[in-house]
Amino acid sequence: MIGRPDTDEVHVSVSFTWDIAEGERLAFAWRCYYGTVKLGGPAFGSKPDGFIPGMYVRPGVTFTTRGCNNCCPWCLVPSREGRLFEISDFCAGNIIQDNNLLQANRAHVHRVFDMLKVQPRAAVFSGGLQASLVSDQFVDELRGIRVDCVFLAADSKSALKPLERAIRQLSFLGRRRIRVYTMLAYHGESLSDAEERLETVWNLGAMPFAQLYQPQDHFIEYSMDWKRLARKWSRPAAMFSSHGLPKIGGQPTFFTLDNGS
């Protein structure tokens, strides 16, 4: 039988406001066994205060910047973390979880790549890269390391044009290594419009990662149709089984958006 961990204190970190009640329940339960139990996290407005690898997040994850200079209406990062700031003494790790790494200066990004070159595992840019900021210099740096996958974003129809350009620049990675966060159902979006946007991302040569929009202050229980759509477009096996991988001469097929898209 496994006993309780030998530790001085327990932390319960809550990311989303709709999980606060569960966080409070867990904190109360842990207090039966430990004298010091701390309850906090983004849901309580806790600000980032340094970063300890492996604490609250999986091993391998690191942050080299915090915050973001954009003010997307659906995003909580600016209100929770503020404008982007660089962490000069960032910790090593192969999973870059920065909210917007490409807003950092070139010297900082170059230091991140120097760190990634000596990691035992291939790099994962899971925080998401702003498609409009993907430059030739960044792509050249990317070619110099092992890459597991990069994540871009297409949370609105207007994001598709810069996404198209970025996917072309990153096409050497192949479809399986280019994922695109695709938020669904925001601001009254219809099911058909969401599916059309997902199909467009696929046709551009990437794999969507569908996410149903959730506001800050409450949890939306979506219909089964929305859940099925999100499930299909977040699972690579489901996408490949319904589309196959279009190729011409062994290379991905790309589609160009017209000016009305």
Secondary structure, DSSP 8 states (H G I E B T S, - for coil): -------SEEEEE--SGGGHHHHHHHHHHHTTT-SEEEEESGGGT-------TTSSS-TTEE-SEE--S---TT--HHHHH-S-EE-TT----SEE--S-GGGS-HHHHHHHHHHHHT-SS-EEETT---GGG--HHHHHHHHTS-EEEEEEE--SGGGHHHHHHHHHHTGGG-GGGEEEEEEESGGG--HHHHHHHHHHHHHTT-EEEEEE---SSS-----HHHHHHHHHTT-HHHHHHHH---EETTEE------TT-
